[in-house]
Amino acid sequence: MTDAKAGPEVGTDQPGFDRRLLPPMLLGSVLNPINSTIIAVALVPIGRALGAPASQTAWLVSALYLATSLGQPVVGRLIDVFGPRRLFLLSTGLVGVAGVVGALAPDLGVLIGARVLLGFGTCAGYPAAMALVRSEAERTGRDSPGGVLTALAVANQTIAVVGPLLGGLLIAVGGWRTTFALNVPLAVAAVLLGLLRLPKADPEADPETEPTARTTGGTTRRESLAASLDLPGMGLFAAMLVSLLLFLMNLHLRDWYLLALAAAAGAAFAVRELRAATPFIDLRVLGGNTPLLATYGRALVAYVVAYSFLYGFTQWTEEGFGLTPFHAGLAQIPMFLLAIGVSIVSGRSTSVRGKLLLGAAGQIVACLVILKLGGDSPLWMLLLVALIFGVPQGLNNLALQNSVYFQADPERTASSAGLLRTFAYIGSMVASSATAASFGQHADTGGLHRLAWVMLGAGVLYLLLTLFDRTLGRAAGHGTRASA
């Protein structure tokens, strides 16, 4: 994957994680969360400026996650094959292009297109970071990168702190277009760091220079580039995911055909992957990896709650409670500050069961408090809700990330990390659809309470998935991987 080789004595005099990799890893991985959180306080100003109701501006959220849900596992697989450098540079460069398009967008349609570009552009950061963690573990012989994984989680939490507040500040100074223009300097910095710090792929193993030799079932095959990438599998996966997410973004019986298309594409995808010599997603291995499947399921429902809160609660604080975008961003600071502290403290241990159970409890309690909120509630109640949400925000992300690292096939670390984000973004699609359906034309208190019931149901499901998962502790908790 990179020029870092396995073995404790190769590459450095004193084996240890190459800290020069941290800046591009951290910056690349936070490009997506900063665009996720900064848009939360921009939805209302954008709607007012472009004459669009909340049900239409919700597409600004959905568009990014539709693109990222599709792109993360695809780009992750490309990283597994080519190494992280070239995919990182291409993707982060696209982020800059998207920033320019968004800053100059004349209408909501173009703005949604810019968010699609941002979704694809931010696909490489997180899978690349996870791939680099894996390659460094192989190079140093130390398969316990808890500090680096915690740093990734904390960096994302920190950006989540900065996102709403920075978004409110940018809107106050230069209007909502500045929230898109911000991506231009971020992309330039990421590309420069990638060029300077990321290791180049080993030319002897570069699929562009010669076919790769892989071992499957004890036999070695020299495969063409197209076969190693499984382009038909990627295409069927894209058709399945796009149809499903379009259905989830606007739940209605008249769109039943989208669900039928998703089912048909899913069946064809399963047949293809079970027969492919080098599948895009190895369903035989994934199907036998119960811990990893359970982790993906938990990620989906956890992000239904998290993103319903991020977007729905934020819109209500502006329209239903009367805060400005800047003050709406300030109201979320308690959540993210506590989340950072929780991540740092809990990151010292790779055990996940306790983190997941406490995170589930925090989600449920916060949803119950939201049901008590109204337009005349005291400000301290809003801050209390944000503070309570800080516990699951800090625990769930770290626990899910650690779980995938230890449960996934080491040779598919990047694509497995991409799939984690895909399931998370499917959850965000459900959250976006639930938010639009709950609020309709205006983010009022009645809509907030309807959304809170959806969040509560997802929180209870998350708790049940954790309580009855007997694989927890055997996989991530002891630093071992689930076998196929």
C-alpha positions in Angstrom: 0.0 0.0 0.0 2.8 2.4 0.9 6.5 2.3 1.1 6.3 1.5 4.8 7.2 -2.2 5.2 6.3 -4.6 7.9 8.8 -5.3 10.6 10.0 -3.4 13.7 13.4 -2.6 12.3 12.6 -1.2 8.9 12.2 2.5 8.0 13.2 4.1 11.4 15.9 3.6 13.9 13.4 3.6 16.7 10.1 2.0 15.6 7.1 4.2 16.2 4.3 5.9 14.3 5.7 8.4 11.7 4.3 11.6 13.1 4.9 13.4 9.8 1.8 11.6 8.5 -0.5 13.1 11.2 -1.1 16.5 9.6 -2.4 15.3 6.3 -4.3 12.4 8.0 -6.0 14.7 10.4 -6.8 17.5 7.9 -8.1 15.1 5.3 -10.3 13.2 7.8 -12.0 16.4 9.1 -12.9 17.9 5.7 -16.1 15.9 5.7 -17.2 16.7 9.3 -16.5 20.4 9.0 -18.8 20.5 5.9 -21.3 18.5 7.8 -21.5 20.7 10.8 -21.0 24.1 9.2 -24.0 23.7 7.0 -26.2 23.1 10.1 -26.3 26.9 10.9 -26.4 27.9 7.2 -29.6 26.1 6.3 -31.9 28.8 7.5 -30.0 31.8 6.0 -29.7 29.9 2.7 -33.4 29.2 2.7 -34.2 32.8 3.3 -31.8 34.0 0.7 -33.0 31.6 -2.0 -36.6 31.4 -1.0 -36.5 27.7 -0.2 -38.4 26.0 2.7 -36.7 23.6 5.2 -38.0 20.6 3.2 -35.9 21.8 0.2 -32.8 23.0 2.0 -32.6 19.5 3.6 -31.3 18.4 0.2 -28.1 20.3 1.0 -27.5 17.8 3.7 -28.8 14.8 1.8 -26.7 15.6 -1.4 -23.4 15.5 0.5 -24.2 12.3 2.2 -25.6 10.6 -0.9 -22.3 11.3 -2.7 -20.2 10.3 0.3 -22.1 7.2 1.1 -21.4 6.0 -2.5 -17.9 7.3 -2.7 -16.4 6.2 0.7 -16.3 2.4 0.0 -15.3 2.9 -3.6 -12.5 5.2 -2.8 -11.6 3.0 0.1 -11.2 0.1 -2.2 -9.1 2.2 -4.6 -6.9 3.1 -1.7 -6.5 -0.6 -0.8 -5.3 -1.2 -4.3 -3.3 2.0 -5.2 -2.3 3.4 -1.8 -3.6 6.5 -0.2 -1.5 9.2 -1.8 -3.0 9.7 -5.2 -6.6 9.2 -4.1 -6.0 11.7 -1.3 -4.6 14.3 -3.7 -7.4 13.9 -6.3 -10.2 14.0 -3.7 -8.9 17.0 -1.7 -8.4 18.9 -4.9 -12.0 18.3 -5.8 -13.0 19.9 -2.4 -11.4 23.2 -3.6 -13.4 23.1 -6.8 -16.6 22.5 -4.9 -15.8 25.4 -2.7 -15.6 27.7 -5.7 -18.8 26.4 -7.2 -20.7 26.8 -3.9 -19.5 30.3 -3.3 -20.7 31.4 -6.7 -23.9 29.3 -6.9 -26.8 31.4 -8.3 -29.6 29.1 -7.1 -30.4 26.1 -4.8 -29.8 23.6 -7.6 -26.2 24.6 -8.3 -25.6 24.8 -4.5 -26.8 21.2 -4.2 -24.4 20.2 -7.0 -21.6 21.8 -5.1 -22.5 19.7 -2.0 -22.4 16.6 -4.2 -18.9 17.6 -5.3 -17.9 18.1 -1.7 -19.3 14.7 -0.9 -17.0 13.0 -3.4 -14.1 15.2 -2.6 -14.2 14.4 1.1 -14.3 10.6 0.5 -10.6 9.8 0.7 -9.6 11.5 3.9 -10.9 9.0 6.5 -10.1 5.7 4.5 -6.7 7.0 3.7 -6.0 7.8 7.4 -7.1 4.3 8.5 -5.0 2.7 5.7 -2.0 4.7 6.9 -2.6 3.6 10.5 -2.6 0.0 9.3 0.5 0.3 7.2 2.4 2.0 10.1 1.3 -0.8 12.4 2.7 -3.4 10.0 5.9 -1.4 9.6 6.6 -0.9 13.3 5.2 -4.3 14.4 3.0 -2.5 16.9 -0.7 -3.3 16.4 -2.0 -1.0 19.1 -2.5 2.4 17.5 -5.0 3.6 20.2 -3.4 7.0 20.5 -3.6 7.7 16.7 -7.1 6.4 16.5 -8.1 8.6 19.4 -6.4 11.6 17.7 -8.5 11.0 14.7 -11.7 10.9 16.8 -10.7 13.9 18.8 -9.8 15.9 15.6 -13.3 15.2 14.3 -14.9 16.2 17.6 -12.8 19.4 17.6 -14.0 20.3 14.1 -17.5 19.6 15.2 -17.0 22.2 18.0 -15.6 24.7 15.5 -18.0 24.0 12.7 -21.3 25.5 13.9 -19.5 28.4 15.7 -17.2 29.1 12.7 -20.2 28.8 10.4 -22.2 31.4 12.4 -19.2 33.7 12.5 -18.6 33.4 8.8 -22.2 34.1 8.0 -22.2 37.1 10.3 -19.1 38.5 8.6 -19.6 37.6 4.9 -22.9 35.7 4.5 -23.6 32.1 3.9 -21.4 31.9 0.8 -18.3 32.1 2.9 -19.1 28.7 4.4 -18.4 27.2 0.9 -15.5 29.5 0.2 -13.7 28.2 3.3 -13.1 24.9 1.4 -10.7 26.6 -1.0 -7.8 27.3 1.5 -8.5 24.0 3.3 -8.2 22.1 0.1 -4.9 23.9 -0.8 -3.4 23.1 2.6 -4.5 19.4 2.3 -3.0 19.0 -1.2 0.3 20.6 -0.1 0.5 18.4 3.0 -0.3 15.3 0.9 2.4 16.1 -1.6 5.0 16.7 1.1 4.1 14.0 3.7 2.2 11.1 2.2 4.4 8.1 1.1 4.4 7.2 -2.6 3.2 3.8 -3.6 5.7 1.0 -4.2 6.2 1.0 -8.0 6.8 -2.8 -7.9 3.3 -3.3 -6.6 1.6 -0.5 -8.6 -1.3 -1.9 -10.5 -0.7 0.6 -13.3 2.7 -0.7 -14.1 1.9 -4.4 -13.9 -0.9 -6.7 -12.8 -1.0 -7.5 -9.2 -0.4 -11.0 -8.0 -2.8 -12.1 -5.2 -3.3 -15.3 -3.4 -6.8 -16.7 -2.9 -7.6 -20.2 -1.6 -3.9 -21.2 -2.0 -3.6 -20.3 -5.7 -1.9 -17.3 -7.2 -3.5 -15.3 -10.1 -2.2 -12.4 -12.0 -5.1 -10.1 -12.5 -5.8 -7.1 -14.7 -6.5 -3.8 -13.1 -10.2 -3.9 -14.1 -10.6 -7.3 -12.5 -8.9 -6.3 -9.3 -11.2 -3.3 -9.0 -14.4 -5.2 -9.9 -15.9 -2.3 -11.8 -19.3 -4.2 -12.5 -19.6 -4.8 -8.7 -19.0 -1.1 -8.0 -21.6 -0.1 -10.6 -24.2 -2.4 -9.1 -23.4 -1.2 -5.6 -23.8 2.4 -6.8 -27.2 1.6 -8.4 -28.4 -0.1 -5.2 -27.2 2.7 -2.9 -28.5 5.6 -5.0 -31.9 4.1 -5.4 -32.1 3.3 -1.7 -30.9 6.8 -0.6 -33.2 8.6 -3.0 -36.1 6.7 -1.5 -35.0 7.5 2.1 -34.5 11.2 1.3 -38.2 11.6 0.5 -40.2 8.7 2.0 -43.5 8.3 0.1 -45.4 5.4 -1.2 -45.5 6.9 -4.7 -41.7 6.3 -4.9 -42.0 2.5 -4.3 -40.2 1.9 -7.6 -37.0 3.2 -6.1 -37.1 0.6 -3.3 -37.8 -2.0 -6.0 -34.8 -0.8 -8.0 -32.6 -0.9 -4.9 -33.7 -4.5 -4.2 -33.1 -5.7 -7.7 -29.7 -4.0 -7.9 -28.9 -5.4 -4.4 -29.7 -9.0 -5.6 -27.6 -8.6 -8.7 -24.8 -7.1 -6.7 -24.9 -10.1 -4.3 -24.7 -12.6 -7.2 -21.9 -10.7 -8.8 -19.8 -10.4 -5.6 -20.2 -14.1 -4.7 -18.9 -15.1 -8.2 -16.2 -12.5 -8.7 -12.6 -13.6 -8.3 -11.7 -10.4 -6.6 -14.9 -8.8 -5.4 -15.4 -5.1 -4.6 -17.0 -6.2 -1.3 -16.2 -9.8 -0.3 -19.7 -10.8 0.9 -18.4 -14.3 1.8 -15.9 -12.8 4.3 -18.3 -10.0 5.4 -21.2 -12.4 5.9 -19.0 -14.5 8.2 -17.8 -11.5 10.2 -20.7 -11.0 12.6 -18.9 -8.5 14.8 -18.2 -6.2 11.9 -21.8 -6.5 10.6 -23.1 -5.6 14.0 -20.8 -2.6 14.1 -22.2 -1.4 10.8 -25.8 -1.8 12.1 -25.0 0.2 15.2 -23.4 3.0 13.2 -26.5 3.3 11.1 -28.9 3.8 14.0 -26.4 5.9 16.0 -26.1 8.4 13.2 -29.9 8.6 12.9 -29.9 10.1 16.4 -26.7 12.2 16.0 -27.6 13.9 12.7 -31.3 14.4 13.6 -30.0 16.4 16.6 -27.3 18.2 14.6 -29.6 19.4 11.9 -33.1 19.3 13.4 -32.2 20.7 16.9 -30.1 23.5 15.3 -32.8 24.6 12.9 -35.3 24.7 15.8 -33.0 26.8 17.9 -33.0 29.4 15.1 -36.6 29.3 13.9 -38.5 27.8 16.9 -36.4 29.4 19.7 -35.2 32.6 17.9 -31.4 32.3 18.1 -29.2 33.8 15.4 -26.9 31.4 13.4 -23.9 32.5 15.5 -25.7 31.9 18.8 -27.1 28.6 17.5 -23.5 27.5 16.9 -22.6 28.7 20.5 -25.4 26.5 21.9 -23.8 23.4 20.6 -20.4 24.1 22.1 -21.1 22.2 25.4 -21.9 19.0 23.5 -18.7 19.1 21.5 -16.4 20.2 24.3 -17.7 17.4 26.5 -17.3 15.0 23.6 -13.7 15.9 23.2 -13.0 15.3 26.9 -14.9 12.0 26.8 -12.9 10.8 23.7 -9.6 11.7 25.3 -10.3 9.9 28.6 -12.0 6.9 27.1 -9.5 6.6 24.2 -6.9 5.1 26.6 -8.8 1.8 26.4 -9.7 -0.2 23.3 -12.7 -1.9 25.1 -15.9 -0.9 23.3 -18.9 -2.5 25.2 -18.9 0.0 28.1 -18.5 3.0 25.7 -21.4 1.8 23.6 -23.8 1.2 26.5 -23.1 4.5 28.1 -23.4 6.2 24.7 -26.8 4.5 24.2 -28.0 5.7 27.6 -26.9 9.3 26.8 -28.9 9.3 23.6 -32.1 8.1 25.2 -31.8 10.6 28.1 -31.2 13.5 25.7 -34.2 12.6 23.6 -36.4 12.5 26.6 -35.3 16.0 27.6 -35.9 17.3 24.1 -39.6 16.2 24.5 -39.8 18.8 27.3 -38.5 21.7 25.3 -40.6 24.5 24.0 -40.3 28.0 22.5 -40.5 29.5 26.0 -38.0 27.1 27.6 -35.1 28.6 29.5 -31.8 28.7 27.7 -30.1 26.5 30.2 -32.4 23.6 29.1 -31.0 23.9 25.5 -27.5 23.8 26.9 -28.4 20.8 29.1 -29.5 18.9 26.1 -26.3 19.7 24.2 -24.3 18.7 27.2 -26.0 15.3 27.6 -25.5 14.6 23.9 -21.8 15.2 24.4 -21.5 11.8 26.1 -22.7 9.6 23.2 -21.0 12.0 20.7 -17.6 11.3 22.3 -18.1 7.6 23.0 -19.9 6.2 20.0 -17.6 7.6 17.3 -14.5 6.3 19.0 -16.0 2.9 19.8 -17.3 2.3 16.3 -14.0 3.4 14.7 -11.9 1.1 17.0 -14.3 -1.8 16.4 -13.8 -1.6 12.6 -10.0 -1.3 12.9 -9.8 -4.5 14.8 -12.7 -6.4 13.2 -11.9 -5.8 9.5 -9.7 -7.8 7.2 -6.3 -6.0 7.4 -6.0 -6.0 3.6 -9.3 -4.2 3.3 -8.9 -1.7 6.1 -9.6 1.4 3.9 -12.7 -0.1 2.2 -14.0 -1.4 5.6 -13.6 2.1 7.0 -15.3 3.5 4.0 -18.2 1.1 4.6 -18.5 2.3 8.2 -19.0 5.8 6.9 -21.5 4.5 4.3 -23.7 3.0 7.0 -23.3 6.2 9.0 -24.4 8.3 6.1 -27.4 6.1 5.4 -28.3 6.9 9.0 -27.8 10.6 8.2 -30.1 10.2 5.2 -32.8 8.8 7.4 -32.2 11.6 9.8 -32.4 14.2 7.0 -35.6 12.7 5.7 -37.1 12.5 9.2 -36.1 16.1 9.9 -37.8 17.3 6.6 -40.9 15.3 7.3 -41.1 16.5 10.9 -40.7 20.2 10.2 -42.3 20.7 6.8 -42.3 24.4 6.0 -41.2 25.6 9.4 -39.0 24.2 12.2 -41.4 24.7 15.1 -41.7 23.0 18.5 -44.3 20.4 17.3 -41.9 19.3 14.6 -39.0 19.1 17.0 -41.1 16.8 19.3 -42.0 14.6 16.3 -38.4 14.3 15.4 -37.5 13.5 19.0 -39.7 10.4 19.0 -37.9 9.2 15.9 -34.6 9.8 17.6 -35.8 8.0 20.7 -36.8 4.9 18.7 -33.4 4.8 17.0 -31.7 5.3 20.4 -33.6 2.3 21.9 -32.7 0.2 18.9 -29.0 1.1 19.3 -29.2 0.1 23.0 -30.8 -3.3 22.1 -28.2 -4.0 19.4 -25.5 -3.4 21.9 -27.0 -5.4 24.8 -27.6 -8.5 22.8 -24.3 -8.5 20.8 -22.2 -11.2 22.5 -19.3 -10.6 20.2 -18.4 -7.3 21.8 -15.2 -7.6 23.8 -14.0 -10.6 21.8 -13.1 -8.4 18.8 -12.1 -4.8 19.5 -12.0 -5.2 23.2 -8.9 -7.4 23.1 -7.2 -6.1 20.0 -8.0 -9.2 17.9 -9.9 -9.4 14.6 -13.0 -11.2 13.7 -12.2 -14.0 11.3 -14.2 -14.9 8.3 
